[in-house]
Amino acid sequence: MRFLLAPNPGPLTLDGTRTHIVGDDPAAVIDPGPQVASHLTALAGVLDGASRVVILLTHDHADHAAGAGRLAALTNAAVHGPGARAIEDGETFDTSAGPLIAVSTPGHSRRHFSFHHPESAAVFVGDLLIGTGNTTWIGEYPGGVADYLESLDRLEGLGATSLYPAHGPPIRNAEAAIRSFRRHRLSRIAQVRRAFARGYSEPAEITRQVYGPLPAPLRAMAESGVAAMLDYLSDEE
Ligand SMILES: [Zn+2]
């Protein structure tokens, strides 16, 4: 497995998007990243000589998927994933380093796949987890929180030792990381539940109670997450 880091660092992408390449020929590219010519040309260079390339998308956020069309043209590859050719849960993609198996892991995004690589006991997890800290954004849609917790269970059930997020370094103790992300989310849900019980009901108010003051872009992300957690709590009753 190799990876190339796209030059798109930021508060949500950490040091940038990691584009992973599994196998030589056939080769699979997971999350080509943003539409940045230098990154896509570098990827095409690494793939030069492969007669069969497949591009896999974990989800359709621009920092993962926007470069897919350009890379597909450069490498004569087909693109599979949300927003492209549909992927089935359990679908297998061959690489010269062993198969990748698609695992449906929604939550961060309504349609989100992870790719299990049994040969190396690893899972490429997109944005289901990130490589630092213990939280990922779960505010895209109502139902995202329940999906996210189920996806963590499903990921844990694969029994992998390494996780490769698209942002941040690899996770080498998969089980501990999954537990930590789950624990963090459940404690946030408990904080939201307590704020609601104290009479706060607007996501903006609850976000202030739970997170304190935040800069505007992060506040918007946190508020959408709080709205998703309120939705989760309303389903609990
Ligand atoms: Zn994303």
Residues whose N, C-alpha, C, O or C-beta is under 5 A from the ligand:
A	BS01	ZN	H61 D127
